[in-house]
Amino acid sequence: MDYRTVLNSLADSIVVGDLHDCIRHINPAAERLLGWTSSELEGQPLTVLMPKRMHAQHSRGVRHFVDTGQPRIMGRAVRVPALHKDGRELDIELALSTFSLAGGELAVVATIRDLADRVELERQLRNVTTSKETEESLRFLTDAGALLGSSLDCQVTLRNLAQFSVPRLADWCAVQLAVPEGGPGSPLVVAHADPAKFDWARRLHAEEPTSLTALCGVLDSLNTGKPELYPEIPDSLLEASAKDPDQLRMLRSLGMQSAMVVPLTARAGVIGVVSFVAAESGRRYAEGDLALAVSLSERAAHAIENARLYAAEKKGREQLELLARAGAAFSGAFDYEETLLKVVQIALPVLGDFAFFDVREGADVRRITAAHEDTDVGALIQQTRWMKSERRDKNLCALSSGEAGFHPAIDDAWMQDVAVGPEHLELLRRLSLVSLITVPLRARGEVLGSLTLCFGKTGRQHTLEDLNLAEELACRAGIAILQATLYEEAQAAAIRAEAAARRAEEASRLKDEFLNTVSHELRTPLSAILGWASMLASDRGESCGVHSQGRSGD
């Protein structure tokens, strides 16, 4: 039986070719699929049934078949494009096998399966998947917008961003804001999918910022304002980022598989960077993930900017209120003790959680303390005493140096460096000291004292604006203290003058009485003589009468 008869009875589309790359036969099923008749194709090159871009690859396969007698893709089905007679491309699945023609000539049988139905199904599934992904992305961004806009506290907004991203978009996420000029260190917020690893991830970012910055391209995104996508993190990237073998081992232990670094861009420009890292989940980021991360970061940047604007407006209002209170309090500052207390009380809590006010009183230095709504801290700082600082590299006391000291970011290493002993270090740690300003109080060119303002448990950090405000407050306080001192001195002088006046008045009265007496006696001297004579005569008469009576009795 002729092989054509057998092939024509098959439901599958069949194309037969020879070693010369010519078509020998196609069955009716193939005719219906490809639009050609068998007679039209017999003798034609097989390339007539495929797009031009496939010709070179087909030629290599033919040479391999001629050399080996076996098709390159023998025994497996491959998905390739085919060309219809009208020029349309068809998606087909192709499987090759061989058989011998009459005379022993080797031929190749191509079994073709039309994938049009499968392609349509895949398209529909892809549309459904895309639609579902789009819906999920929109829901993700909607939820993110609601959460990010729920607070006008910048730190809360940063924390919400990091926590919302995990685990929906990352296994761990770090948010880092750019450092403002003259401001404190960059705030860093970290979230991890595994709560047990949260502290570990935060310490990692704090202790190894250089390697992680280099690895994730944080500086590039800050400088260029463009997002960075790392679909895979090869070992070569870890090697390039590590500064030594120990750091390389640490980076390898993280198990980072993929990463995205996206700038936080607001109206003022790039204000920070968000790093999304895939690790334990084995996730690989693609362009779609990056687009979602960019959309999330845009919403976050606007929320952060709004929180900053609100904080700036609130801080400005608090500063004006502080100066207004200072003006009202110091304008009538005539009581020295009351003025000293007002200096520390007015500054809190705008400029610190607690404060020390050291004031010179003769050869001694008196310390006055205050803590805002924290009795434990208040009790701790009451135990402290002023001690002259001999440090030249760190201005710790404006009373010692005569100049302002600004320490916006204090860590444990800083405290260990400045502590004068174990007990002092323990006290600093118990106070949770994170930021410190010390400013001198001057009047008439003389340093009267110093005001030291500290942030502790609230975690706030001083800015240059805070330093300027503290110096302004210290200037007003110095004038108020001088005013109170002068008033008290004037009061004391007035009391002394009044006492002296009373003594002078009494002396004058006594003098006047004496002079009046003397003057009277000098004007009537016989009156005094007659008076004394009368007294003497009276005394003698009384004596004679007594004696006479005695004699007549005899």
Secondary structure, 3 states (H helix, E strand, C coil): CCHHHHHHCCCCEEEEEECCCEEEEECHHHHHHHCCCHHHHCCCEHHHHCCHHHHHHHHHHHHHHHHHCCCCCECCCEEEEEECCCCCEEEEEEEEEEEECCCCCEEEEEEEEECHHHHHHHHHHHHHHHHHHHHHHHHHHHHHHHHHCCCCCHHHHHHHHHHHHCCCCCCEEEEEECCCCCCCCCCEEEEECCHHHHHHHHHHHHHCHHHHHHHHCHHHHHHHCCCEEECCCCHHHHHHHCCCHHHHHHHHHCCCCEEEEEEEEECCEEEEEEEEEECCCCCCCCHHHHHHHHHHHHHHHHHHHHHHHHHHHHHHHHHHHHHHHHHHHHHCCCCHHHHHHHHHHHHCCCCCCEEEEEEEECCEEEEEEEECCCHHHHHHHHCCCCCCCCCCCCCCCHHHHCCCEEECCCCHHHHHHHCCCHHHHHHHHHCCCCEEEEEEEEECCEEEEEEEEEECCCCCCCCHHHHHHHHHHHHHHHHHHHHHHHHHHHHHHHHHHHHHHHHHHHHHHHHHHHHHHHHHHHHCHHHHHHHHHHHHHHHHHHHHHHHHHHHHHC
